[in-house]
Amino acid sequence: MADKIFDIIVYGATSFVGQIITRYMHTQFADGSIKWAIAGRSLSKLQQLSDTIGLAGIELIVADAADENALVQICARTKVVMSTVGPYALYGDLLVQVCATTGTHYCDLTGEPQWIRKMQSRHAADAKASGARIVHCCGFDSIPSDLGVHFLQRRALEHYGQPCDRIAMRVVSIKGGASGGTIASMINMVKEAVGDADLRRELKDPYSLCPPGHGFSITQPDVKIAYDDVSGGWLAPFVMAGINIRVVHRSNALGNKSYGAEFQYEEAVVTGGGAKGKRRAQAATWGVNALMVGLAVPPVRWLLETMVLPKPGEGPSEKAQLEGGFDLVFLGSTAKGDTIGCRVTGDRDPGYGSTAKMLSQAAACLAKDVPAEVAGGFWTPATIMGDLLIDRLQAHAGLTFKLLPQAGRSH
């Protein structure tokens, strides 16, 4: 890739999160350490974004997601394509195909497991042959979960000589809003599932993103409303667990079962103690369930899309992004009964402020840090970048990864 002009091209730069990414890239790589450009389907919108931010010297590239020739030309000029064009199940296929066949590295922030599985089955052979490294889920879903488990397992090996065979992630606090793009992806997934019994079964399989022949069969925990003695509060299911759990298990599979053949992983939100905490857990669970049921019924879905939910291009204000954040705790135990925990935090709203920084640093890591001998294929953040990305995120993206002090042997 020595003849590539750019390290990174931001594709979909004028989307809601794309604009946040572009601002971050402009500030973060002002020293010229990363050569980058922005791309999208509208030159006027790209120019407006450039003028607003002051992107002197940053090239603007026009390419529609359905224009194969334009996408091939993008890939010819860059080491990495960073895509924000969602819902990916509607607009993302061709770009992944072109990257896989041309040997161009790729990362995105999708949380759509049904689409990721399709991309793996269709393009894994091409990516391996060309050397393209394809890395989905490089935003809040699923970098904190995937790298949090990776970080904890590395420390468990250091402390106890074996990995944890069970890890529970607890969302201690989270503050931030959803954008129309995220909602659109959710709506599309529900639409697909309503008419596809095979997809509904797939969406219940925690191992659906693992390679064929993965061999995992152990039943995974099913988080329901419950009191958690360890955290001292009530638990509710975490809305992002569906994608995060699959990515973590894929990391285990790609790492030759480095977490163990019977590794169990769960995620839940801590809603607080006492009767108030229980009511919050119930309300959160019922709210998510009601939303999913509503999205499955066409008239209700139309009403929600039209009157209630944010539309594509809409999202939290800059003030809300700055005031947001997240605090995740990972609690692990080994087969011998040893316990260990770590905390992962972010300093911006998870879906946009932090996601923009995570995706940008993942792209930079792919372009600059991953050794040349690493093979092409469909990777996870933990398996291809691991500690390299953790270092970048802590230095440049406002994330922290810290071991909890109470590691020790359980009795």
C-alpha positions as CSV (number, residue, x, y, z in Angstrom):
1,M,0.0,0.0,0.0
2,A,3.0,2.3,-0.3
3,D,1.5,4.1,-3.3
4,K,-1.7,5.1,-1.5
5,I,-2.1,8.9,-1.3
6,F,-4.2,8.9,1.9
7,D,-4.1,7.0,5.1
8,I,-7.8,7.4,5.7
9,I,-10.8,8.5,3.7
10,V,-13.8,9.4,5.9
11,Y,-16.8,8.1,3.8
12,G,-20.1,9.6,4.8
13,A,-18.5,12.7,6.2
14,T,-21.6,14.8,6.0
15,S,-23.7,12.4,8.1
16,F,-24.5,13.4,11.7
17,V,-21.6,11.3,13.2
18,G,-19.5,11.9,10.1
19,Q,-19.4,15.6,10.8
20,I,-18.3,15.0,14.4
21,I,-15.6,12.7,13.1
22,T,-14.4,15.3,10.6
23,R,-14.1,17.9,13.3
24,Y,-12.2,15.5,15.5
25,M,-9.9,14.4,12.7
26,H,-9.2,18.1,11.8
27,T,-8.1,18.8,15.4
28,Q,-6.4,15.5,16.2
29,F,-4.3,15.1,13.0
30,A,-3.5,18.8,12.4
31,D,0.2,17.8,12.7
32,G,0.0,15.9,9.4
33,S,0.6,12.5,11.1
34,I,-2.4,11.1,9.2
35,K,-3.1,12.1,5.6
36,W,-6.8,12.1,5.1
37,A,-9.7,13.2,3.0
38,I,-13.5,13.3,3.2
39,A,-16.0,11.7,0.9
40,G,-19.8,11.6,0.3
41,R,-22.4,11.8,-2.4
42,S,-23.0,15.5,-2.4
43,L,-20.2,18.0,-3.3
44,S,-22.2,20.9,-2.0
45,K,-22.6,19.3,1.4
46,L,-19.0,18.4,1.5
47,Q,-18.0,21.9,0.6
48,Q,-20.3,23.4,3.2
49,L,-18.8,21.1,5.9
50,S,-15.3,22.0,4.7
51,D,-16.1,25.7,4.9
52,T,-17.7,25.5,8.3
53,I,-14.8,23.7,9.9
54,G,-12.1,25.3,7.8
55,L,-10.6,22.2,6.2
56,A,-7.9,24.0,4.2
57,G,-6.0,21.4,2.1
58,I,-8.4,18.5,2.9
59,E,-9.6,17.0,-0.4
60,L,-13.3,16.5,-1.1
61,I,-14.3,13.3,-2.9
62,V,-17.7,12.7,-4.4
63,A,-18.9,9.1,-4.5
64,D,-22.4,7.5,-4.2
65,A,-22.7,4.3,-2.1
66,A,-24.3,2.6,-5.2
67,D,-21.5,3.8,-7.7
68,E,-19.0,0.9,-7.9
69,N,-16.6,2.8,-10.1
70,A,-16.4,5.7,-7.7
71,L,-15.9,3.4,-4.7
72,V,-13.1,1.6,-6.6
73,Q,-11.4,5.0,-7.2
74,I,-11.7,5.8,-3.5
75,C,-10.1,2.5,-2.6
76,A,-7.2,3.1,-5.0
77,R,-6.2,6.2,-3.2
78,T,-6.4,5.2,0.5
79,K,-5.1,2.6,3.0
80,V,-8.3,2.7,5.1
81,V,-11.9,3.6,4.4
82,M,-13.8,4.7,7.5
83,S,-17.5,4.4,6.8
84,T,-20.4,6.1,8.6
85,V,-23.0,5.4,5.9
86,G,-25.9,3.6,7.6
87,P,-28.1,1.8,8.0
88,Y,-25.4,-0.4,6.6
89,A,-27.8,-3.1,5.7
90,L,-29.3,-0.7,3.2
91,Y,-26.3,1.3,2.0
92,G,-23.1,-0.6,3.1
93,D,-22.8,-3.7,1.0
94,L,-21.0,-2.4,-2.1
95,L,-18.3,-0.6,-0.2
96,V,-17.4,-3.7,1.8
97,Q,-17.3,-5.7,-1.4
98,V,-15.0,-3.2,-3.1
99,C,-12.7,-2.9,-0.1
100,A,-12.5,-6.7,0.2
101,T,-11.6,-7.2,-3.5
102,T,-9.2,-4.3,-3.8
103,G,-7.2,-5.0,-0.6
104,T,-8.3,-1.8,1.1
105,H,-8.7,-1.8,4.9
106,Y,-12.1,-0.9,6.3
107,C,-13.8,0.0,9.6
108,D,-17.3,1.2,10.5
109,L,-19.6,1.7,13.5
110,T,-22.4,-0.7,12.6
111,G,-24.3,-2.5,15.2
112,E,-26.3,-4.6,12.7
113,P,-25.4,-8.3,13.3
114,Q,-27.6,-9.6,10.5
115,W,-25.7,-7.5,8.0
116,I,-22.2,-8.3,9.4
117,R,-23.0,-12.0,9.1
118,K,-23.9,-11.5,5.4
119,M,-20.8,-9.5,4.7
120,Q,-18.6,-12.2,6.4
121,S,-20.2,-15.0,4.3
122,R,-20.0,-13.1,1.0
123,H,-16.7,-11.4,1.2
124,A,-14.4,-13.2,3.7
125,A,-12.6,-15.2,1.0
126,D,-11.9,-12.1,-1.1
127,A,-10.6,-10.2,2.0
128,K,-8.2,-13.0,2.9
129,A,-7.0,-13.2,-0.7
130,S,-6.5,-9.5,-1.2
131,G,-5.2,-8.7,2.3
132,A,-8.1,-6.3,3.2
133,R,-8.7,-6.1,6.9
134,I,-12.4,-5.5,7.6
135,V,-13.3,-4.4,11.1
136,H,-16.9,-3.7,11.9
137,C,-18.3,-2.4,15.2
138,C,-15.6,0.3,16.0
139,G,-17.9,2.6,17.9
140,F,-19.6,2.3,21.3
141,D,-20.8,-0.9,20.0
142,S,-18.5,-2.7,20.4
143,I,-15.1,-1.3,21.3
144,P,-15.6,-0.8,25.1
145,S,-17.0,-4.3,25.5
146,D,-14.6,-6.1,23.2
147,L,-11.5,-4.3,24.4
148,G,-12.7,-4.3,28.0
149,V,-12.9,-8.1,27.9
150,H,-9.6,-8.3,26.1
151,F,-8.0,-6.0,28.8
152,L,-9.4,-8.0,31.7
153,Q,-8.4,-11.4,30.2
154,R,-4.8,-10.2,29.7
155,R,-4.7,-9.1,33.3
156,A,-6.3,-12.4,34.5
157,L,-3.5,-14.3,32.7
158,E,-0.9,-12.1,34.3
159,H,-2.3,-12.6,37.8
160,Y,-3.6,-16.2,37.7
161,G,-2.1,-17.9,34.7
162,Q,-5.5,-18.5,33.2
163,P,-8.4,-16.5,31.6
164,C,-11.7,-15.8,33.2
165,D,-14.3,-18.3,32.1
166,R,-17.1,-15.9,33.0
167,I,-17.3,-12.1,32.7
168,A,-20.2,-9.8,33.5
169,M,-20.2,-6.3,32.2
170,R,-22.2,-3.8,34.2
171,V,-23.2,-0.4,32.9
172,V,-22.8,1.7,36.0
173,S,-23.7,5.0,34.3
174,I,-24.4,6.2,30.8
175,K,-25.4,9.6,29.6
176,G,-26.1,10.5,26.0
177,G,-28.8,10.6,23.3
178,A,-29.6,8.6,20.2
179,S,-29.5,9.8,16.7
180,G,-31.8,9.3,13.8
181,G,-29.2,7.1,12.1
182,T,-29.1,4.6,15.0
183,I,-32.9,4.5,15.1
184,A,-33.0,3.9,11.3
185,S,-30.7,1.0,11.7
186,M,-32.9,-0.5,14.5
187,I,-36.0,0.0,12.5
188,N,-34.5,-1.7,9.4
189,M,-33.4,-4.7,11.5
190,V,-36.9,-5.1,13.0
191,K,-38.4,-4.9,9.5
192,E,-36.1,-7.6,8.2
193,A,-36.8,-9.9,11.2
194,V,-40.6,-9.6,11.0
195,G,-40.6,-11.3,7.6
196,D,-37.8,-13.7,8.1
197,A,-38.0,-16.6,10.5
198,D,-34.4,-17.7,9.9
199,L,-33.2,-14.2,10.8
200,R,-35.3,-14.2,14.0
201,R,-33.6,-17.5,15.0
202,E,-30.2,-16.0,14.1
203,L,-30.8,-12.9,16.3
204,K,-31.3,-15.3,19.3
205,D,-27.9,-17.0,18.7
206,P,-25.1,-15.4,20.7
207,Y,-22.6,-17.1,18.5
208,S,-24.0,-15.9,15.2
209,L,-20.9,-13.9,14.2
210,C,-18.5,-16.7,15.1
211,P,-16.8,-18.4,12.1
212,P,-18.3,-21.7,10.9
213,G,-17.3,-24.7,13.0
214,H,-16.6,-22.5,16.1
215,G,-17.7,-25.4,18.4
216,F,-19.2,-23.2,21.1
217,S,-22.3,-24.7,22.7
218,I,-22.5,-23.6,26.3
219,T,-25.7,-21.7,27.1
220,Q,-25.1,-18.0,27.7
221,P,-26.7,-16.1,30.6
222,D,-30.1,-14.6,29.9
223,V,-30.2,-11.2,31.8
224,K,-33.5,-10.4,33.3
225,I,-34.7,-8.0,35.9
226,A,-32.8,-9.2,39.0
227,Y,-31.0,-8.0,42.1
228,D,-27.2,-8.2,41.8
229,D,-25.3,-8.8,45.1
230,V,-22.0,-7.9,43.6
231,S,-23.0,-4.4,42.3
232,G,-25.5,-3.9,45.1
233,G,-28.3,-2.9,42.7
234,W,-31.0,-4.0,40.4
235,L,-30.2,-5.1,36.9
236,A,-32.0,-4.5,33.6
237,P,-31.0,-5.8,30.1
238,F,-28.6,-3.6,28.2
239,V,-29.9,-2.5,24.8
240,M,-26.5,-2.9,23.1
241,A,-25.8,-6.3,24.5
242,G,-27.2,-8.0,21.4
243,I,-24.3,-6.9,19.2
244,N,-21.6,-6.6,21.9
245,I,-21.9,-10.2,23.1
246,R,-21.6,-11.5,19.6
247,V,-18.5,-9.5,18.9
248,V,-16.8,-10.7,22.2
249,H,-17.6,-14.3,21.3
250,R,-16.2,-13.8,17.8
251,S,-13.0,-12.5,19.4
252,N,-12.8,-15.6,21.5
253,A,-13.3,-17.8,18.4
254,L,-10.8,-15.9,16.3
255,G,-8.3,-16.1,19.1
256,N,-8.5,-20.0,19.1
257,K,-10.7,-20.0,22.1
258,S,-8.3,-17.9,24.1
259,Y,-11.0,-17.1,26.6
260,G,-11.9,-20.8,26.9
261,A,-14.3,-23.2,25.2
262,E,-17.0,-22.6,27.8
263,F,-16.6,-18.9,28.2
264,Q,-19.7,-17.0,29.4
265,Y,-20.3,-13.3,28.9
266,E,-23.2,-11.1,29.8
267,E,-24.1,-7.4,29.9
268,A,-26.6,-5.5,32.1
269,V,-27.5,-2.0,33.3
270,V,-27.3,-1.3,37.0
271,T,-30.4,0.8,37.9
272,G,-29.8,1.3,41.6
273,G,-30.8,-0.2,44.9
274,G,-34.1,-0.5,46.8
275,A,-37.6,-0.2,45.5
276,K,-36.6,2.8,43.3
277,G,-33.9,0.8,41.5
278,K,-36.3,-2.1,40.9
279,R,-38.9,0.3,39.4
280,R,-36.2,1.8,37.1
281,A,-35.2,-1.7,36.0
282,Q,-38.8,-2.6,35.2
283,A,-39.4,0.7,33.4
284,A,-36.2,0.3,31.3
285,T,-37.0,-3.3,30.3
286,W,-40.7,-2.6,29.5
287,G,-39.7,0.5,27.5
288,V,-37.3,-1.4,25.3
289,N,-39.7,-4.3,24.8
290,A,-42.6,-1.9,24.0
291,L,-40.4,-0.1,21.4
292,M,-39.5,-3.4,19.7
293,V,-43.1,-4.6,19.6
294,G,-44.2,-1.2,18.3
295,L,-41.6,-1.2,15.5
296,A,-42.8,-4.6,14.4
297,V,-46.3,-3.3,13.8
298,P,-46.5,-1.2,10.6
299,P,-49.1,1.4,11.7
300,V,-47.4,1.9,15.1
301,R,-43.9,2.0,13.4
302,W,-45.2,4.7,11.1
303,L,-46.4,6.7,14.0
304,L,-43.2,6.3,15.9
305,E,-41.1,7.2,12.9
306,T,-43.2,10.3,12.1
307,M,-44.1,11.7,15.5
308,V,-41.7,10.3,18.1
309,L,-38.3,9.0,17.1
310,P,-35.4,11.2,15.8
311,K,-34.9,11.2,12.0
312,P,-31.6,10.5,10.1
313,G,-29.4,13.5,10.4
314,E,-30.7,14.4,13.8
315,G,-28.9,13.7,17.1
316,P,-27.8,15.1,20.4
317,S,-26.6,18.7,20.6
318,E,-22.9,19.5,21.0
319,K,-23.5,20.5,24.6
320,A,-25.2,17.0,25.2
321,Q,-22.2,15.3,23.6
322,L,-19.7,17.1,25.8
323,E,-21.7,16.5,29.0
324,G,-22.2,12.8,28.2
325,G,-20.1,9.8,29.2
326,F,-20.1,6.2,30.3
327,D,-18.8,4.1,33.1
328,L,-18.6,0.3,32.5
329,V,-17.4,-2.3,35.0
330,F,-16.2,-5.8,34.0
331,L,-16.2,-8.5,36.7
332,G,-14.5,-11.8,35.9
333,S,-13.9,-15.1,37.6
334,T,-11.7,-18.0,36.6
335,A,-12.4,-21.7,36.8
336,K,-10.3,-21.9,39.9
337,G,-12.4,-19.2,41.7
338,D,-10.1,-16.3,41.3
339,T,-11.8,-12.9,40.8
340,I,-10.7,-9.8,38.9
341,G,-12.3,-6.7,37.6
342,C,-11.7,-3.6,35.5
343,R,-13.4,-0.3,34.7
344,V,-13.7,1.3,31.2
345,T,-14.9,4.9,31.0
346,G,-15.5,7.5,28.3
347,D,-15.6,11.3,28.5
348,R,-18.2,12.0,25.9
349,D,-21.7,10.8,25.1
350,P,-21.2,7.1,24.1
351,G,-23.1,7.1,20.7
352,Y,-21.6,10.2,19.1
353,G,-18.9,12.1,20.9
354,S,-17.0,9.0,22.1
355,T,-17.9,6.9,19.1
356,A,-16.4,9.5,16.7
357,K,-13.1,9.4,18.6
358,M,-13.1,5.6,18.9
359,L,-13.8,5.1,15.1
360,S,-11.2,7.7,14.1
361,Q,-8.5,6.1,16.3
362,A,-9.4,2.6,15.1
363,A,-8.9,3.8,11.5
364,A,-5.6,5.4,12.4
365,C,-4.5,2.2,14.2
366,L,-5.4,0.2,11.0
367,A,-3.5,2.6,8.9
368,K,-0.4,3.0,11.0
369,D,0.0,0.5,13.8
370,V,-1.1,-3.0,12.7
371,P,1.9,-5.0,11.5
372,A,2.2,-5.6,7.8
373,E,2.2,-9.4,8.2
374,V,-1.3,-9.5,9.7
375,A,-3.6,-11.3,7.3
376,G,-6.7,-10.0,5.5
377,G,-10.1,-11.0,6.6
378,F,-13.0,-10.0,9.0
379,W,-11.5,-9.1,12.3
380,T,-12.8,-7.7,15.6
381,P,-11.3,-4.6,17.3
382,A,-9.7,-6.8,20.0
383,T,-8.2,-9.4,17.7
384,I,-6.5,-7.1,15.2
385,M,-5.8,-4.0,17.3
386,G,-6.0,-5.0,20.9
387,D,-3.5,-3.2,23.1
388,L,-2.4,-1.0,20.2
389,L,-5.9,0.5,20.1
390,I,-6.2,0.7,23.9
391,D,-3.1,2.8,23.9
392,R,-4.5,5.1,21.3
393,L,-7.9,5.4,23.0
394,Q,-6.3,6.3,26.3
395,A,-3.9,8.8,24.8
396,H,-6.2,10.5,22.3
397,A,-9.9,9.5,22.8
398,G,-10.8,10.2,26.4
399,L,-11.2,6.5,27.4
400,T,-9.6,4.8,30.4
401,F,-9.0,1.1,31.1
402,K,-8.1,0.5,34.8
403,L,-7.9,-2.7,36.8
404,L,-10.1,-2.7,40.0
405,P,-8.2,-3.1,43.2
406,Q,-10.2,-6.0,44.6
407,A,-8.8,-8.8,42.5
408,G,-8.2,-11.9,44.6
409,R,-9.3,-15.5,45.3
410,S,-13.0,-16.0,46.0
411,H,-14.1,-18.4,48.8
